[in-house]
Amino acid sequence: MKYHNKELDEKLVKILKETFKTNEINSEDTMEQIPAWDSMKHFQMITAVEKEFNIEINISDTFEMVSIPAIKDKILKYLNDR
Amino acid sequence: MIDNSLIYSHQRMDSKIIMDYNNVGELLSKKVKDNPDKTFLICPGKDNDEFTYSEFKTVVDRTAKLLIENGLKKNDRICLVFHNSSEFLILYFAGLSIGLTIVPINPDIATREIRYIIENSKSKAVFFNDKFEFKINNIKKDLDGIKIKKIKSIEDLNLPINAKISFEQPEISLYDIAVIIYTSGTTGNPKGVVLSHLNLLADAMSISKWFEFNKETRCLCILPLFHNNGQITTLLAPLYAGGSTIIVKGKISLYAFWYLVKEYQATWTSVMASILSILLSLQKEREDISLTGILCGGQILTRSVQEQFEKRFNVPIFEGYGLTETTSFSCINGYPADKRKIGSIGKSLLTNEMKILNENNDVESNVEGEICIRGYNVSSGYIGDEEKNSDTFRNGWFHSGDYGRKDKDGYFYFHGRKDSLIIKGGENIYPAELENVLYQHPDIDECAVIGMPDELLGEEICAFIKIKNDKSLTEDELKVFCKGKIAEYKQPRKIIIINELVDLDDIPKGPTKKILYRKLKEYLIKNQ
């Protein structure tokens, strides 16, 4: 399945809002700017992304998924490689 | 040999221990000499920084020179606002090696809390990771005369390539202050625990010897380096043996825990009990053959979690006990694994002594009393708090405020806290911290905050609120009110509005009107 940027953004923001239980998500936010982003939520977020986009993320890639732009980049990489 | 005239009575011991080094900088220098090409530090992540001992020392020396060029000199204090990173460690060792005092700050606490620590510690400079610029910018104008330096990468800590890095090395003794760690305070503001080079070296040496660390030891540091557990057990203790450390930002570590252990061949790690529970809940299995043991402290480890974890992952857990005031651990269960007594927090370390006291009197084996500690790893006291110091450090002992017992074999057992401290996932939270925030709400008449049992974190936070008669508030409105005013991990999980209850009409208090937190806990457990 091909995703348009807008569709990907919408799905990702929905996941982040649900995971971090906040409506205040900005497209450039980093881990440091979202107070609820802790180790458990990081885990839940990655699991939700894998499920939503039907991808399996290498653990070494998860180290870089510490901001919204970085998460988006990783998702795109996996979708394009498929 | 330690000069007893230069330390407090609660730091003296009956047994005499010879310290191998005079300060942390000297420890690093000696190990660099012994193992220049050996890996010292691995920082998995985007840049995958890796340093041999000599590479690390070079960048530390260059940063030390930079600090001196910025006008910092021996006994000055500097705040470091970083998550686990190579930049934090370079500044940490550079500062210590020229006699500065390091004040690490948890970047996740609220901006006003960061400002309080900077001001209370009388720091001369603040170094922060650029990701926290949005927080530091909010307080910059209030920090008159304090140097503020944003650090984006190691390059910001380096001198120009052709710069001379020689500088005059100040004399640093075991008794000089090395770090001040801020921990939750009973009055609402955090209190600064003063730790000397002796404290750090004594605790690191004890842990290193306890587990027979050697040059092949490789510790995985997933606990924050702004706390002592991370600094001592997984950094200075392996350094003492010439080993290595893998540092990871805590927030990304759990998902990758077993991957990190396998990929970097970690032999030891140190965790909170809640981390073991989380790892048990994940569908990820151990694939390494390197991990020898896990040190666990900071919150109660239940027998069921320990048994399940050891059975599933086939690695022994060594429970220990300590506080910031004892640098990190002051006792650890027996090593190797067959010397452990399951359920015990172990025996006192080489560089401290422990006993159970009841109002300053010794008690017999297996009789409950207060856990008291003295020795080379015990802090000299809290910064600028004479009242608390004379109450806590008295009659030659540090009185922990924790209750427990000691069996006839010298193994200690932890029973609980004397006061109302909440320990959530290893983080200490005093009720007053959240109560002070809640009292800022104009419609709150009274409030009290307690810890409620939580399977994963040990304790979660519950607030009892009494609203003013003609007002109305909901749990959600109050949660929103607290957001941003106090660190995320101190936010209340549950808020009970007393006005809505039929069986409790007031916050229970004693004859001196002191809140009876114990009664609220009993009420909560009864009604859960």
HADDOCK unambig.tbl for C-alpha pairs under 7 A between the chains (distance, minus, plus):
assign (segid A and resid 32 and name CA) (segid B and resid 131 and name CA) 6.56 0.50 0.50
assign (segid A and resid 32 and name CA) (segid B and resid 132 and name CA) 6.94 0.50 0.50
assign (segid A and resid 35 and name CA) (segid B and resid 488 and name CA) 5.76 0.50 0.50
assign (segid A and resid 36 and name CA) (segid B and resid 488 and name CA) 6.24 0.50 0.50
assign (segid A and resid 38 and name CA) (segid B and resid 251 and name CA) 5.19 0.50 0.50
assign (segid A and resid 39 and name CA) (segid B and resid 250 and name CA) 6.51 0.50 0.50
assign (segid A and resid 39 and name CA) (segid B and resid 251 and name CA) 3.85 0.50 0.50
assign (segid A and resid 39 and name CA) (segid B and resid 252 and name CA) 5.75 0.50 0.50
assign (segid A and resid 39 and name CA) (segid B and resid 253 and name CA) 6.89 0.50 0.50
assign (segid A and resid 39 and name CA) (segid B and resid 254 and name CA) 6.14 0.50 0.50
assign (segid A and resid 42 and name CA) (segid B and resid 251 and name CA) 6.72 0.50 0.50
assign (segid A and resid 42 and name CA) (segid B and resid 252 and name CA) 6.61 0.50 0.50
assign (segid A and resid 43 and name CA) (segid B and resid 255 and name CA) 5.43 0.50 0.50
assign (segid A and resid 59 and name CA) (segid B and resid 256 and name CA) 5.98 0.50 0.50
assign (segid A and resid 63 and name CA) (segid B and resid 45 and name CA) 5.35 0.50 0.50
assign (segid A and resid 63 and name CA) (segid B and resid 46 and name CA) 6.92 0.50 0.50
assign (segid A and resid 63 and name CA) (segid B and resid 252 and name CA) 6.15 0.50 0.50
assign (segid A and resid 64 and name CA) (segid B and resid 45 and name CA) 6.49 0.50 0.50
assign (segid A and resid 64 and name CA) (segid B and resid 46 and name CA) 5.82 0.50 0.50
